[in-house]
Amino acid sequence: MADRIPPAEIVHSIHGRTRLRIASRAGENSYFAAIADGLAALDGVHSVRTRPLIGTVLLTHDGSFAPLAIRAEAADLFVIEERGQLATAAPTSTAALPAAGALAMAALGVFQLFQERLLPPALTLFWYAHWLAREAQAADRDDAGGDAE
């Protein structure tokens, strides 16, 4: 039975959103209608959009894609052949994103200061840098608290 389950490739995945390509079934409208129904029935799936002509599936879902991929394989919908793709399907922590944004905003604020544009560009950028830094700290605390439980 496993040989009938089509292989899927993760084209792109971020936390809560994944695009798959099932090239072996491209053009099969009935398959993509069935896979849309099967995926929509799985817990944690919010929406499914298929493009049968090019063989892609766009999912919005809870959290990382890896647990959903396991449930989809158990339901005989598709199999992710390259298991390494599941490890990189979504970052486990998004705390680095606000921190990087804070650093970028602060650097732009310093640039504006050297351009003698204190009001409003530099102050606005520093405000966003401060806000993003607080978001990064909150995300770090959430990650640390989640590991302790």
C-alpha positions in Angstrom: 0.0 0.0 0.0 2.9 2.4 0.7 4.0 2.2 -2.9 0.6 3.8 -3.9 1.1 6.8 -1.6 2.5 9.6 -3.7 5.7 11.3 -2.6 5.4 14.9 -1.6 8.1 17.6 -1.5 8.1 20.5 0.9 8.5 23.5 -1.4 8.2 26.1 1.4 7.3 26.0 5.1 7.1 28.5 7.9 5.3 28.3 11.2 1.7 27.7 10.3 1.9 27.7 6.5 3.3 25.0 4.2 3.4 24.5 0.4 3.8 21.0 -0.9 4.5 19.7 -4.4 3.1 16.3 -5.4 4.6 16.2 -8.9 3.6 12.6 -9.6 -0.1 13.5 -9.4 0.0 16.8 -11.2 -3.1 17.2 -13.4 -5.2 14.7 -11.4 -8.1 16.8 -10.3 -9.8 14.0 -8.4 -6.7 13.2 -6.4 -6.3 16.8 -5.3 -10.0 17.1 -4.4 -9.6 13.9 -2.3 -6.4 15.2 -0.6 -8.0 18.5 0.2 -10.8 16.7 1.9 -8.4 14.4 3.7 -6.2 17.2 4.9 -9.1 19.4 6.0 -10.3 16.5 8.2 -7.0 16.4 10.1 -6.7 18.2 13.5 -4.8 21.4 13.3 -5.5 22.2 9.6 -7.1 25.6 9.1 -7.3 25.7 5.3 -6.2 23.7 2.2 -5.8 25.1 -1.3 -4.8 22.9 -4.2 -3.6 23.6 -7.7 -4.0 20.3 -9.5 -2.6 21.6 -12.8 0.8 22.2 -11.2 0.5 19.6 -8.4 0.8 21.9 -5.3 -1.0 22.0 -2.0 -1.0 25.1 0.3 -1.9 24.4 3.9 -2.4 26.7 6.8 -2.1 24.9 10.1 -1.2 25.0 13.8 2.5 25.2 14.6 5.1 23.1 12.8 4.3 21.0 9.8 6.2 17.9 11.0 3.4 16.4 13.2 0.9 17.1 10.5 3.0 15.3 7.9 3.1 12.2 10.1 -0.7 12.3 10.5 -1.1 12.8 6.7 1.1 9.8 6.0 -0.8 7.7 8.5 -4.0 8.7 6.6 -2.3 7.5 3.3 -2.5 11.0 1.8 1.2 11.4 0.9 4.6 10.7 2.2 7.5 13.1 2.6 10.4 11.2 1.1 13.2 13.3 2.3 12.8 13.1 6.1 15.4 15.9 6.5 12.9 18.3 5.1 10.7 17.8 8.2 13.4 19.0 10.5 13.8 22.3 8.6 10.1 22.7 7.8 9.6 25.4 10.4 11.7 27.1 13.0 11.2 25.8 16.5 11.6 29.3 17.9 10.7 32.6 16.3 12.4 34.6 19.1 15.3 35.5 16.7 13.0 37.4 14.3 12.0 40.3 16.6 15.6 40.5 17.9 16.9 40.8 14.3 14.3 43.4 13.6 15.3 45.4 16.7 18.9 45.4 15.6 18.0 46.5 12.1 15.7 49.3 13.4 18.4 50.5 15.9 21.0 50.6 13.1 18.7 52.6 10.8 18.0 54.9 13.7 21.7 55.6 14.2 22.0 56.2 10.4 19.2 58.7 10.7 21.0 60.4 13.6 24.1 60.8 11.4 22.0 62.3 8.7 20.7 64.8 11.3 17.1 63.6 11.0 16.2 63.2 14.6 12.5 64.0 14.3 10.6 61.8 13.4 12.7 59.2 11.5 15.4 58.4 14.1 13.0 58.5 17.1 10.4 56.4 15.2 13.0 53.8 14.3 14.3 53.7 17.9 10.7 53.2 19.2 10.3 50.2 16.8 13.6 48.9 17.9 12.6 49.1 21.5 9.2 47.5 20.8 10.8 44.6 18.9 13.5 44.1 21.6 10.7 43.7 24.1 8.9 41.2 21.8 12.2 39.2 21.6 12.6 39.1 25.3 9.0 38.0 25.8 9.5 35.2 23.2 12.7 34.1 25.0 10.8 33.9 28.3 8.0 32.0 26.6 10.5 29.5 25.1 12.3 29.1 28.4 9.0 28.6 30.3 7.8 26.0 27.7 10.9 23.9 28.1 10.6 23.9 31.9 7.1 22.5 32.0 
